[in-house]
Every structure is written in C-alpha cells, then in structure tokens.
Amino acid sequence: MTIFTVARMAQVSNVATAVPADRLLVGVDFTSAPSGRKPIRLAYGRCIGSVVLLERQEALSSLDAFDDWLDQPGSWLGGFDLPFGLPRALVEALRWPTDWTPLIEHFASLSRTEIREAFARFCDERPVGSKFAYRSCDRPAGSSPSMKWVNPPVAFMLHAGVPRLLRAGVDFPGLHKGDPRRTALEAYPGLLAREVIAHRSYKSDSRAKHTPERLIARKEIVEALEQGRTRLGLRLKLSHAQREELVDDGSGDRLDAVLCLVQVAWAGSQPDFGQPAGMDRLEGWIVSASGS
C-alpha cells in the first residue's frame, strides 16, 4: 500500500462555497528547503465582512515541522504560495499520468535529479523562446511556470509541498476531494503585490539588497492592503506592531504570507472559491488570477 492509497480513492469535487465568518484562514509562504534563517511563514486571520483581521504569524523551520502542523486537528482555509499542478503540455509530452492525484503520486516518487533531467530534456526539444510550458493560470497571474526548477525552483516547491498536503488528507477544490474542514488553495502573493507597485521589487533574501527602495515598496503594499485599495475589495486590519513587522522584514516572507491570507479570504467569499468553470483539473488555478 502506498502513502497515496487513501488519496487515490477520493473523487474530485468542486463545491460552491460560503465559508463561515469565524473560520480560520491561513496564508502560507512556502519554501522547499526551510531553515531557521528562511522558514515557512504562516499568517493566521479571519474575515469579518470586508475586513481581514491578522491574528498572528508562525514560523516553521523544517519540512518535518510542516508535517506536524498539517497533522494538527482543526478547521481552516489555506492559501499556499506554491504550484498545485504542472502544465498539461509537459505532462502529456513526458507521458505521465493525466489525472491529478496519480500525477502527484508519480511526481512525488521522483528525485529532484530525475525531475530536473526530465524537464531539461523537454526544454531541449523546444524552440528558443518557448523552452518552458505554462499552465493556463501562470501567464494571467504573472507567475513563473510551475515546471521551473531554478530561479525560483517552484517545481521543487510543488514536489516538497503538495504530496505532504495530499498525505494529510486536505481538500483541494476542483482537483481532489479531501477533508472539507481543511481546504487548500494555490495562492501567489506577487499577483496582489503588483496591483500596488507594478513590477518594482519589494523583497530579497540577501541582506545586502534590503534597500530603502524595497522598504518603501513594502510600506506601499501594506498601506494599500489596509485601505482596501485592491480589486479584491478587502481591508487588512493590523496592529501597529504587526504593521512595523511586515514593513521591516526585508525578505518579504512575512508580507507574502499576509498577501496569501488576503487572497484566500477573497476566495472564501466566492462561488467555487473563485475558480473558473473551465479550469483544467490537471493544472489547477491560482486564486484571483484573471478568469476566476
């Protein structure tokens, strides 16, 4: 019996949503190699009307800690900053399973070296300028292709994160039916940040690049969220200390977790979590991308 036996038995479900106002929301800034210096960041909150209240943040410094968090009982709706699927063109070219759960099982069985080699062969066979395949949601969201293994290595984020979510039995609306009390959606903080600052940079993992310009950009993002100046129509409620923490974090990880929190709060108010009717159920969808 594989670790995915129970997961494979579940059927896909795309349910209309009306998330209770008191349901816990969580935004997750994920990394495939968490550490004390760069942990997985979680932002917890609740949505009351059009106000998103940030309650607290948490840091997980290892993937084992992430597993432990997933094993905790509770009810939440989470927005996770990692891709939930691969491009259909890539999957079909590699002759991998074209149903989501078997695909995730197969992907999880591969090493990072095997993934990198398979993706590199795919790219080598494509023309210059079109090396990578994109999901339907990647370009509308402005995200990196989910098959990218460097700068940023989002394919490895998928490899580290999605199988863990699946093993934990969470619900993936439109992709895989799990425990409806713990629901996971794909978020992308850059999509919401760009509404405010366009393509200006607001973060860096290098302390040498924690510039005044990036600090100003983070401050502008936080102010826009507090004032509700995004198309999501939600206002973020922060304490003074929380505001300072988000602005002062040059890595942007705390802010990214909060951006995911706001995105998932919006999704919780939408039919089918804002996913478009024609969503590709192999590729998945990014919360609030155009077409949703």
Secondary structure, 3 states (H helix, E strand, C coil): CCCCHHHHHCCCCCCCCCCCCCCEEEEEECCCCCCCCCCEEEEEEEEECCEEEEEEEEEECCHHHHHHHHHCCCCEEEEECCCCCCCHHHHHHHCCCCCHHHHHHHHHHCCHHHHHHHHHHHHHCCCCCCCCCCCCCHHHHCCCCCCCCCCCCHHHHHHHHHHHHHHCCEEECCCECCEEEEEEEECCHHHHHHHHHCCCCCCCCCHHHCCHHHHHHHHHHHHHHHHCCCCCCCEEECCHHHHHHHHHCCCCHHHHHHHHHHHHHHHCCCHHHHCCCCCCCCCCCECCCCCC
